[in-house]
Amino acid sequence: MATKAKARGQGHGRTTPKGREPTGRYTPPIPRQVKRSPRWYPWLLLSLLVLGVLVIVLNYIGALPHSPANWYTLGAILAIMAGGLMSTRYR
């Protein structure tokens, strides 16, 4: 199965102004607005992560009431997951 190769420069626009040599550097566009997280966001993120780990440790050593022991672990894992998801959206 043979394909035709396009002639060089055919079908493509000019990437550098005429008469200039390309420098190889990329200049990113200027953002329209800078997005920033609220001041409380990192505190909540860290609190969820630390609380999740703390509940798992306390449940492991038996310091929590044992009636819904699996619910403590599930809640701790959900808190850690929420903290992890928040960390991906932190700016």
Protein Blocks (a to p, Z undefined) as FASTA:
>chain_A
ZZddddehihpacfbdehiacehiacddddfbdcdddfklmmmmmmmmmmmmmmmmmmmn
opacfklmmlmmmmmmmmmmmmmmmmmmpZZ
